[in-house]
Amino acid sequence: MKKPDNQMDTKVTCACGNTFTVRSNKKELHLEVCNKCHPAFTGEKIVTVKKGNVEKFNRKYGLGEK
Ligand SMILES: [Zn+2]
């Protein structure tokens, strides 16, 4: 395996505001999700979506708050 020799410190900026540095051949990177805000890591967004679905279900069948 040939080792890439054009790697540099890449500043990665996420849409959530988190920044960190990785080694890559790009000077800068922009992400929409990172390990700080990705649902698979935080579980936060998954919970939100599930909660929203329950509320929609409750509303549809008149089970939620009026
Ligand atoms: Zn993020």
PDB file of the backbone (N, CA, C, O) and the ligand in Angstrom, with CONECT records:
HET     ZN  A 101       1
ATOM      1  N   MET A   1       0.848  -1.206   0.000  1.00  0.00           N
ATOM      2  CA  MET A   1       0.000   0.000   0.000  1.00  0.00           C
ATOM      3  C   MET A   1       0.878   1.248   0.000  1.00  0.00           C
ATOM      4  O   MET A   1       1.782   1.397   0.822  1.00  0.00           O
ATOM      5  N   LYS A   2       0.591   2.123  -0.927  1.00  0.00           N
ATOM      6  CA  LYS A   2       1.347   3.379  -0.985  1.00  0.00           C
ATOM      7  C   LYS A   2       0.761   4.378   0.004  1.00  0.00           C
ATOM      8  O   LYS A   2      -0.451   4.591   0.036  1.00  0.00           O
ATOM      9  N   LYS A   3       1.593   4.968   0.781  1.00  0.00           N
ATOM     10  CA  LYS A   3       1.128   5.926   1.778  1.00  0.00           C
ATOM     11  C   LYS A   3       0.918   7.285   1.117  1.00  0.00           C
ATOM     12  O   LYS A   3       1.826   7.801   0.465  1.00  0.00           O
ATOM     13  N   PRO A   4      -0.287   7.879   1.280  1.00  0.00           N
ATOM     14  CA  PRO A   4      -0.518   9.196   0.675  1.00  0.00           C
ATOM     15  C   PRO A   4       0.388  10.238   1.307  1.00  0.00           C
ATOM     16  O   PRO A   4       0.533  10.294   2.528  1.00  0.00           O
ATOM     17  N   ASP A   5       0.988  11.054   0.474  1.00  0.00           N
ATOM     18  CA  ASP A   5       1.951  12.021   1.016  1.00  0.00           C
ATOM     19  C   ASP A   5       1.428  13.459   0.938  1.00  0.00           C
ATOM     20  O   ASP A   5       2.148  14.413   1.232  1.00  0.00           O
ATOM     21  N   ASN A   6       0.148  13.594   0.530  1.00  0.00           N
ATOM     22  CA  ASN A   6      -0.404  14.944   0.403  1.00  0.00           C
ATOM     23  C   ASN A   6      -1.379  15.267   1.539  1.00  0.00           C
ATOM     24  O   ASN A   6      -2.249  16.125   1.394  1.00  0.00           O
ATOM     25  N   GLN A   7      -1.225  14.580   2.654  1.00  0.00           N
ATOM     26  CA  GLN A   7      -2.168  14.794   3.748  1.00  0.00           C
ATOM     27  C   GLN A   7      -1.776  16.001   4.580  1.00  0.00           C
ATOM     28  O   GLN A   7      -0.598  16.312   4.761  1.00  0.00           O
ATOM     29  N   MET A   8      -2.800  16.666   5.076  1.00  0.00           N
ATOM     30  CA  MET A   8      -2.590  17.823   5.942  1.00  0.00           C
ATOM     31  C   MET A   8      -3.659  17.845   7.015  1.00  0.00           C
ATOM     32  O   MET A   8      -4.604  17.056   6.990  1.00  0.00           O
ATOM     33  N   ASP A   9      -3.498  18.755   7.949  1.00  0.00           N
ATOM     34  CA  ASP A   9      -4.533  18.931   8.968  1.00  0.00           C
ATOM     35  C   ASP A   9      -5.734  19.620   8.341  1.00  0.00           C
ATOM     36  O   ASP A   9      -5.636  20.740   7.839  1.00  0.00           O
ATOM     37  N   THR A  10      -6.869  18.931   8.379  1.00  0.00           N
ATOM     38  CA  THR A  10      -8.088  19.460   7.779  1.00  0.00           C
ATOM     39  C   THR A  10      -9.027  19.920   8.878  1.00  0.00           C
ATOM     40  O   THR A  10      -9.355  19.171   9.797  1.00  0.00           O
ATOM     41  N   LYS A  11      -9.447  21.162   8.761  1.00  0.00           N
ATOM     42  CA  LYS A  11     -10.414  21.670   9.736  1.00  0.00           C
ATOM     43  C   LYS A  11     -11.808  21.278   9.275  1.00  0.00           C
ATOM     44  O   LYS A  11     -12.268  21.697   8.213  1.00  0.00           O
ATOM     45  N   VAL A  12     -12.466  20.475  10.082  1.00  0.00           N
ATOM     46  CA  VAL A  12     -13.810  20.018   9.750  1.00  0.00           C
ATOM     47  C   VAL A  12     -14.819  20.840  10.543  1.00  0.00           C
ATOM     48  O   VAL A  12     -14.748  20.920  11.769  1.00  0.00           O
ATOM     49  N   THR A  13     -15.750  21.442   9.831  1.00  0.00           N
ATOM     50  CA  THR A  13     -16.794  22.238  10.474  1.00  0.00           C
ATOM     51  C   THR A  13     -18.139  21.566  10.228  1.00  0.00           C
ATOM     52  O   THR A  13     -18.497  21.271   9.089  1.00  0.00           O
ATOM     53  N   CYS A  14     -18.871  21.331  11.296  1.00  0.00           N
ATOM     54  CA  CYS A  14     -20.175  20.695  11.165  1.00  0.00           C
ATOM     55  C   CYS A  14     -21.275  21.747  11.226  1.00  0.00           C
ATOM     56  O   CYS A  14     -21.086  22.839  11.762  1.00  0.00           O
ATOM     57  N   ALA A  15     -22.415  21.398  10.672  1.00  0.00           N
ATOM     58  CA  ALA A  15     -23.570  22.300  10.676  1.00  0.00           C
ATOM     59  C   ALA A  15     -24.024  22.621  12.097  1.00  0.00           C
ATOM     60  O   ALA A  15     -24.666  23.647  12.319  1.00  0.00           O
ATOM     61  N   CYS A  16     -23.705  21.768  13.054  1.00  0.00           N
ATOM     62  CA  CYS A  16     -24.109  21.998  14.443  1.00  0.00           C
ATOM     63  C   CYS A  16     -23.162  22.954  15.149  1.00  0.00           C
ATOM     64  O   CYS A  16     -23.409  23.362  16.283  1.00  0.00           O
ATOM     65  N   GLY A  17     -22.062  23.313  14.462  1.00  0.00           N
ATOM     66  CA  GLY A  17     -21.116  24.250  15.069  1.00  0.00           C
ATOM     67  C   GLY A  17     -19.884  23.566  15.629  1.00  0.00           C
ATOM     68  O   GLY A  17     -18.923  24.230  16.017  1.00  0.00           O
ATOM     69  N   ASN A  18     -19.906  22.272  15.672  1.00  0.00           N
ATOM     70  CA  ASN A  18     -18.757  21.527  16.172  1.00  0.00           C
ATOM     71  C   ASN A  18     -17.619  21.560  15.155  1.00  0.00           C
ATOM     72  O   ASN A  18     -17.852  21.424  13.954  1.00  0.00           O
ATOM     73  N   THR A  19     -16.416  21.737  15.623  1.00  0.00           N
ATOM     74  CA  THR A  19     -15.256  21.684  14.733  1.00  0.00           C
ATOM     75  C   THR A  19     -14.222  20.739  15.307  1.00  0.00           C
ATOM     76  O   THR A  19     -14.056  20.624  16.521  1.00  0.00           O
ATOM     77  N   PHE A  20     -13.539  20.072  14.410  1.00  0.00           N
ATOM     78  CA  PHE A  20     -12.448  19.209  14.828  1.00  0.00           C
ATOM     79  C   PHE A  20     -11.477  19.052  13.675  1.00  0.00           C
ATOM     80  O   PHE A  20     -11.758  19.502  12.564  1.00  0.00           O
ATOM     81  N   THR A  21     -10.365  18.434  13.915  1.00  0.00           N
ATOM     82  CA  THR A  21      -9.321  18.331  12.911  1.00  0.00           C
ATOM     83  C   THR A  21      -9.057  16.877  12.560  1.00  0.00           C
ATOM     84  O   THR A  21      -8.927  16.022  13.436  1.00  0.00           O
ATOM     85  N   VAL A  22      -8.980  16.615  11.273  1.00  0.00           N
ATOM     86  CA  VAL A  22      -8.610  15.276  10.813  1.00  0.00           C
ATOM     87  C   VAL A  22      -7.470  15.411   9.814  1.00  0.00           C
ATOM     88  O   VAL A  22      -7.135  16.513   9.380  1.00  0.00           O
ATOM     89  N   ARG A  23      -6.882  14.283   9.458  1.00  0.00           N
ATOM     90  CA  ARG A  23      -5.852  14.281   8.423  1.00  0.00           C
ATOM     91  C   ARG A  23      -6.504  13.897   7.101  1.00  0.00           C
ATOM     92  O   ARG A  23      -7.114  12.834   6.992  1.00  0.00           O
ATOM     93  N   SER A  24      -6.376  14.756   6.107  1.00  0.00           N
ATOM     94  CA  SER A  24      -6.874  14.413   4.781  1.00  0.00           C
ATOM     95  C   SER A  24      -6.140  15.260   3.757  1.00  0.00           C
ATOM     96  O   SER A  24      -5.252  16.041   4.100  1.00  0.00           O
ATOM     97  N   ASN A  25      -6.518  15.099   2.501  1.00  0.00           N
ATOM     98  CA  ASN A  25      -5.860  15.886   1.456  1.00  0.00           C
ATOM     99  C   ASN A  25      -6.625  17.162   1.136  1.00  0.00           C
ATOM    100  O   ASN A  25      -6.315  17.851   0.165  1.00  0.00           O
ATOM    101  N   LYS A  26      -7.620  17.474   1.952  1.00  0.00           N
ATOM    102  CA  LYS A  26      -8.370  18.716   1.754  1.00  0.00           C
ATOM    103  C   LYS A  26      -8.025  19.706   2.859  1.00  0.00           C
ATOM    104  O   LYS A  26      -7.682  19.323   3.978  1.00  0.00           O
ATOM    105  N   LYS A  27      -8.126  20.982   2.520  1.00  0.00           N
ATOM    106  CA  LYS A  27      -7.788  22.003   3.508  1.00  0.00           C
ATOM    107  C   LYS A  27      -8.907  22.182   4.526  1.00  0.00           C
ATOM    108  O   LYS A  27      -8.668  22.360   5.720  1.00  0.00           O
ATOM    109  N   GLU A  28     -10.145  22.129   4.014  1.00  0.00           N
ATOM    110  CA  GLU A  28     -11.298  22.302   4.889  1.00  0.00           C
ATOM    111  C   GLU A  28     -12.406  21.351   4.490  1.00  0.00           C
ATOM    112  O   GLU A  28     -12.523  20.974   3.324  1.00  0.00           O
ATOM    113  N   LEU A  29     -13.211  20.967   5.450  1.00  0.00           N
ATOM    114  CA  LEU A  29     -14.359  20.106   5.171  1.00  0.00           C
ATOM    115  C   LEU A  29     -15.577  20.641   5.908  1.00  0.00           C
ATOM    116  O   LEU A  29     -15.471  21.178   7.011  1.00  0.00           O
ATOM    117  N   HIS A  30     -16.720  20.488   5.287  1.00  0.00           N
ATOM    118  CA  HIS A  30     -17.967  20.884   5.949  1.00  0.00           C
ATOM    119  C   HIS A  30     -18.907  19.685   6.007  1.00  0.00           C
ATOM    120  O   HIS A  30     -19.158  19.018   5.004  1.00  0.00           O
ATOM    121  N   LEU A  31     -19.412  19.436   7.192  1.00  0.00           N
ATOM    122  CA  LEU A  31     -20.308  18.304   7.387  1.00  0.00           C
ATOM    123  C   LEU A  31     -21.688  18.784   7.807  1.00  0.00           C
ATOM    124  O   LEU A  31     -21.832  19.854   8.398  1.00  0.00           O
ATOM    125  N   GLU A  32     -22.683  17.997   7.504  1.00  0.00           N
ATOM    126  CA  GLU A  32     -24.030  18.280   8.017  1.00  0.00           C
ATOM    127  C   GLU A  32     -24.250  17.579   9.345  1.00  0.00           C
ATOM    128  O   GLU A  32     -25.028  18.039  10.180  1.00  0.00           O
ATOM    129  N   VAL A  33     -23.569  16.477   9.531  1.00  0.00           N
ATOM    130  CA  VAL A  33     -23.631  15.772  10.805  1.00  0.00           C
ATOM    131  C   VAL A  33     -22.236  15.326  11.197  1.00  0.00           C
ATOM    132  O   VAL A  33     -21.397  15.034  10.345  1.00  0.00           O
ATOM    133  N   CYS A  34     -22.004  15.278  12.491  1.00  0.00           N
ATOM    134  CA  CYS A  34     -20.748  14.749  13.006  1.00  0.00           C
ATOM    135  C   CYS A  34     -21.083  13.787  14.136  1.00  0.00           C
ATOM    136  O   CYS A  34     -22.253  13.511  14.403  1.00  0.00           O
ATOM    137  N   ASN A  35     -20.054  13.282  14.794  1.00  0.00           N
ATOM    138  CA  ASN A  35     -20.328  12.330  15.873  1.00  0.00           C
ATOM    139  C   ASN A  35     -20.956  13.000  17.094  1.00  0.00           C
ATOM    140  O   ASN A  35     -21.394  12.320  18.022  1.00  0.00           O
ATOM    141  N   LYS A  36     -21.000  14.344  17.090  1.00  0.00           N
ATOM    142  CA  LYS A  36     -21.612  15.066  18.216  1.00  0.00           C
ATOM    143  C   LYS A  36     -23.120  15.210  18.018  1.00  0.00           C
ATOM    144  O   LYS A  36     -23.874  15.263  18.990  1.00  0.00           O
ATOM    145  N   CYS A  37     -23.559  15.273  16.760  1.00  0.00           N
ATOM    146  CA  CYS A  37     -24.973  15.567  16.519  1.00  0.00           C
ATOM    147  C   CYS A  37     -25.660  14.504  15.662  1.00  0.00           C
ATOM    148  O   CYS A  37     -26.864  14.595  15.422  1.00  0.00           O
ATOM    149  N   HIS A  38     -24.922  13.507  15.203  1.00  0.00           N
ATOM    150  CA  HIS A  38     -25.537  12.481  14.376  1.00  0.00           C
ATOM    151  C   HIS A  38     -26.478  11.633  15.221  1.00  0.00           C
ATOM    152  O   HIS A  38     -26.113  11.219  16.321  1.00  0.00           O
ATOM    153  N   PRO A  39     -27.690  11.367  14.718  1.00  0.00           N
ATOM    154  CA  PRO A  39     -28.673  10.582  15.481  1.00  0.00           C
ATOM    155  C   PRO A  39     -28.121   9.246  15.958  1.00  0.00           C
ATOM    156  O   PRO A  39     -28.431   8.798  17.062  1.00  0.00           O
ATOM    157  N   ALA A  40     -27.319   8.622  15.140  1.00  0.00           N
ATOM    158  CA  ALA A  40     -26.780   7.315  15.495  1.00  0.00           C
ATOM    159  C   ALA A  40     -25.864   7.409  16.712  1.00  0.00           C
ATOM    160  O   ALA A  40     -25.654   6.424  17.420  1.00  0.00           O
ATOM    161  N   PHE A  41     -25.319   8.612  16.949  1.00  0.00           N
ATOM    162  CA  PHE A  41     -24.416   8.787  18.083  1.00  0.00           C
ATOM    163  C   PHE A  41     -25.140   9.334  19.299  1.00  0.00           C
ATOM    164  O   PHE A  41     -24.872   8.920  20.427  1.00  0.00           O
ATOM    165  N   THR A  42     -26.049  10.256  19.073  1.00  0.00           N
ATOM    166  CA  THR A  42     -26.718  10.919  20.197  1.00  0.00           C
ATOM    167  C   THR A  42     -28.063  10.291  20.510  1.00  0.00           C
ATOM    168  O   THR A  42     -28.481  10.266  21.668  1.00  0.00           O
ATOM    169  N   GLY A  43     -28.748   9.779  19.487  1.00  0.00           N
ATOM    170  CA  GLY A  43     -30.073   9.217  19.688  1.00  0.00           C
ATOM    171  C   GLY A  43     -31.139  10.291  19.819  1.00  0.00           C
ATOM    172  O   GLY A  43     -32.331   9.986  19.870  1.00  0.00           O
ATOM    173  N   GLU A  44     -30.716  11.545  19.874  1.00  0.00           N
ATOM    174  CA  GLU A  44     -31.636  12.639  20.144  1.00  0.00           C
ATOM    175  C   GLU A  44     -32.679  12.793  19.029  1.00  0.00           C
ATOM    176  O   GLU A  44     -33.878  12.881  19.294  1.00  0.00           O
ATOM    177  N   LYS A  45     -32.208  12.823  17.797  1.00  0.00           N
ATOM    178  CA  LYS A  45     -33.117  13.070  16.678  1.00  0.00           C
ATOM    179  C   LYS A  45     -34.066  11.883  16.463  1.00  0.00           C
ATOM    180  O   LYS A  45     -35.219  12.066  16.073  1.00  0.00           O
ATOM    181  N   ILE A  46     -33.584  10.698  16.714  1.00  0.00           N
ATOM    182  CA  ILE A  46     -34.430   9.508  16.572  1.00  0.00           C
ATOM    183  C   ILE A  46     -35.582   9.590  17.567  1.00  0.00           C
ATOM    184  O   ILE A  46     -36.727   9.293  17.228  1.00  0.00           O
ATOM    185  N   VAL A  47     -35.273   9.991  18.784  1.00  0.00           N
ATOM    186  CA  VAL A  47     -36.291  10.133  19.816  1.00  0.00           C
ATOM    187  C   VAL A  47     -37.301  11.188  19.397  1.00  0.00           C
ATOM    188  O   VAL A  47     -38.506  11.000  19.560  1.00  0.00           O
ATOM    189  N   THR A  48     -36.811  12.300  18.858  1.00  0.00           N
ATOM    190  CA  THR A  48     -37.687  13.388  18.428  1.00  0.00           C
ATOM    191  C   THR A  48     -38.640  12.912  17.344  1.00  0.00           C
ATOM    192  O   THR A  48     -39.835  13.203  17.393  1.00  0.00           O
ATOM    193  N   VAL A  49     -38.122  12.189  16.378  1.00  0.00           N
ATOM    194  CA  VAL A  49     -38.944  11.705  15.277  1.00  0.00           C
ATOM    195  C   VAL A  49     -40.009  10.741  15.799  1.00  0.00           C
ATOM    196  O   VAL A  49     -41.173  10.819  15.408  1.00  0.00           O
ATOM    197  N   LYS A  50     -39.606   9.846  16.674  1.00  0.00           N
ATOM    198  CA  LYS A  50     -40.552   8.868  17.215  1.00  0.00           C
ATOM    199  C   LYS A  50     -41.645   9.566  18.016  1.00  0.00           C
ATOM    200  O   LYS A  50     -42.818   9.201  17.929  1.00  0.00           O
ATOM    201  N   LYS A  51     -41.255  10.565  18.792  1.00  0.00           N
ATOM    202  CA  LYS A  51     -42.209  11.322  19.586  1.00  0.00           C
ATOM    203  C   LYS A  51     -43.199  12.027  18.654  1.00  0.00           C
ATOM    204  O   LYS A  51     -44.404  12.038  18.905  1.00  0.00           O
ATOM    205  N   GLY A  52     -42.670  12.613  17.578  1.00  0.00           N
ATOM    206  CA  GLY A  52     -43.523  13.300  16.608  1.00  0.00           C
ATOM    207  C   GLY A  52     -44.524  12.354  15.987  1.00  0.00           C
ATOM    208  O   GLY A  52     -45.683  12.717  15.787  1.00  0.00           O
ATOM    209  N   ASN A  53     -44.095  11.158  15.682  1.00  0.00           N
ATOM    210  CA  ASN A  53     -44.990  10.174  15.082  1.00  0.00           C
ATOM    211  C   ASN A  53     -46.098   9.781  16.048  1.00  0.00           C
ATOM    212  O   ASN A  53     -47.245   9.596  15.643  1.00  0.00           O
ATOM    213  N   VAL A  54     -45.760   9.656  17.303  1.00  0.00           N
ATOM    214  CA  VAL A  54     -46.762   9.300  18.307  1.00  0.00           C
ATOM    215  C   VAL A  54     -47.796  10.404  18.428  1.00  0.00           C
ATOM    216  O   VAL A  54     -48.994  10.135  18.526  1.00  0.00           O
ATOM    217  N   GLU A  55     -47.326  11.661  18.422  1.00  0.00           N
ATOM    218  CA  GLU A  55     -48.252  12.785  18.526  1.00  0.00           C
ATOM    219  C   GLU A  55     -49.187  12.834  17.320  1.00  0.00           C
ATOM    220  O   GLU A  55     -50.378  13.116  17.447  1.00  0.00           O
ATOM    221  N   LYS A  56     -48.621  12.557  16.158  1.00  0.00           N
ATOM    222  CA  LYS A  56     -49.429  12.550  14.933  1.00  0.00           C
ATOM    223  C   LYS A  56     -50.491  11.442  15.025  1.00  0.00           C
ATOM    224  O   LYS A  56     -51.648  11.641  14.655  1.00  0.00           O
ATOM    225  N   PHE A  57     -50.080  10.303  15.513  1.00  0.00           N
ATOM    226  CA  PHE A  57     -50.984   9.165  15.679  1.00  0.00           C
ATOM    227  C   PHE A  57     -52.104   9.509  16.656  1.00  0.00           C
ATOM    228  O   PHE A  57     -53.281   9.257  16.397  1.00  0.00           O
ATOM    229  N   ASN A  58     -51.699  10.100  17.797  1.00  0.00           N
ATOM    230  CA  ASN A  58     -52.681  10.469  18.811  1.00  0.00           C
ATOM    231  C   ASN A  58     -53.694  11.471  18.266  1.00  0.00           C
ATOM    232  O   ASN A  58     -54.892  11.373  18.533  1.00  0.00           O
ATOM    233  N   ARG A  59     -53.189  12.439  17.495  1.00  0.00           N
ATOM    234  CA  ARG A  59     -54.072  13.461  16.949  1.00  0.00           C
ATOM    235  C   ARG A  59     -55.060  12.823  15.963  1.00  0.00           C
ATOM    236  O   ARG A  59     -56.249  13.141  15.942  1.00  0.00           O
ATOM    237  N   LYS A  60     -54.523  11.922  15.160  1.00  0.00           N
ATOM    238  CA  LYS A  60     -55.347  11.279  14.123  1.00  0.00           C
ATOM    239  C   LYS A  60     -56.507  10.493  14.754  1.00  0.00           C
ATOM    240  O   LYS A  60     -57.617  10.458  14.223  1.00  0.00           O
ATOM    241  N   TYR A  61     -56.221   9.876  15.878  1.00  0.00           N
ATOM    242  CA  TYR A  61     -57.249   9.033  16.496  1.00  0.00           C
ATOM    243  C   TYR A  61     -57.872   9.690  17.725  1.00  0.00           C
ATOM    244  O   TYR A  61     -58.575   9.042  18.500  1.00  0.00           O
ATOM    245  N   GLY A  62     -57.603  10.992  17.893  1.00  0.00           N
ATOM    246  CA  GLY A  62     -58.219  11.746  18.984  1.00  0.00           C
ATOM    247  C   GLY A  62     -57.780  11.307  20.361  1.00  0.00           C
ATOM    248  O   GLY A  62     -58.524  11.456  21.330  1.00  0.00           O
ATOM    249  N   LEU A  63     -56.568  10.761  20.460  1.00  0.00           N
ATOM    250  CA  LEU A  63     -56.104  10.271  21.743  1.00  0.00           C
ATOM    251  C   LEU A  63     -55.248  11.297  22.480  1.00  0.00           C
ATOM    252  O   LEU A  63     -55.080  11.225  23.697  1.00  0.00           O
ATOM    253  N   GLY A  64     -54.707  12.259  21.718  1.00  0.00           N
ATOM    254  CA  GLY A  64     -53.849  13.282  22.314  1.00  0.00           C
ATOM    255  C   GLY A  64     -54.650  14.383  22.959  1.00  0.00           C
ATOM    256  O   GLY A  64     -55.874  14.320  23.068  1.00  0.00           O
ATOM    257  N   GLU A  65     -53.909  15.410  23.389  1.00  0.00           N
ATOM    258  CA  GLU A  65     -54.590  16.546  24.012  1.00  0.00           C
ATOM    259  C   GLU A  65     -55.423  17.279  22.975  1.00  0.00           C
ATOM    260  O   GLU A  65     -55.038  17.374  21.810  1.00  0.00           O
ATOM    261  N   LYS A  66     -56.518  17.774  23.387  1.00  0.00           N
ATOM    262  CA  LYS A  66     -57.434  18.433  22.448  1.00  0.00           C
ATOM    263  C   LYS A  66     -57.008  19.866  22.159  1.00  0.00           C
ATOM    264  O   LYS A  66     -57.670  20.563  21.389  1.00  0.00           O
TER     265      LYS A  66
HETATM  266 ZN    ZN A 101     -22.389  18.101  14.267  1.00  0.00          ZN2+
END
